[in-house]
Amino acid sequence: MDINKVDSFIIANAKNLPSDKIAIIRDKMLAADDSRFVVITSVELKSATTMFFISFFLGCFGVDRFMLGKIGSGIAKLLLGWMTLGIWYIVDLFIIMNATKKYNYEQLSLVL
């Protein structure tokens, strides 16, 4: 794949990917065929900042977990979150941004 395309993709999406995985993504993209670029760019990456605000406002209902594909823990947080006296909600506020970046990396890895 063309290095300019790869670098522009990395620059545009670096804030929503784990910093320790960017080199791996870059290497995999460079090794991929040019025809894969359309598929790679069609992956919808979630914004870590947006997910933080969703977690802040709707995290007590488990919406943040549902959006990251964690259906089981989303249901548990929805039904049992009030029993933890908000501890689960507060912990998720601290980990949601890294969890979002990890989710984006996993989604991107599926097409690479």
TATA-V630445 format. One record per pair of residues at least 24 apart in sequence whose ideal C-beta (glycine too) atoms are under 8 Angstrom apart, sorted by the first residue. I is the first residue (numbers start at 1). J is the second residue. If there is no record, write none. Layout:
I_J / I_J
//
This chain:
1_29 / 1_30 / 1_31 / 1_32 / 1_33 / 1_34 / 1_36 / 1_37 / 2_34 / 2_37 / 3_30 / 5_37 / 6_30 / 9_37 / 9_40 / 9_41 / 13_45 / 13_104 / 15_48 / 16_45 / 16_46 / 16_47 / 16_48 / 16_100 / 16_101 / 16_104 / 17_45 / 17_101 / 17_104 / 17_105 / 17_108 / 18_98 / 18_101 / 18_102 / 18_105 / 21_105 / 25_105 / 25_108 / 25_112 / 28_109 / 28_112 / 29_112 / 32_112 / 36_111 / 36_112 / 39_111 / 40_108 / 40_111 / 40_112 / 43_107 / 43_108 / 43_111 / 44_107 / 45_104 / 45_107 / 45_108 / 46_100 / 46_103 / 46_104 / 47_100 / 48_96 / 48_97 / 48_98 / 48_100 / 48_101 / 49_97 / 51_96 / 51_97 / 51_99 / 51_100 / 52_93 / 52_96 / 52_97 / 55_92 / 55_93 / 55_96 / 56_93 / 59_89 / 59_92 / 59_93 / 59_96 / 60_86 / 60_89 / 64_92 / 64_96 / 65_92 / 68_99 / 68_100 / 68_103 / 69_103
//
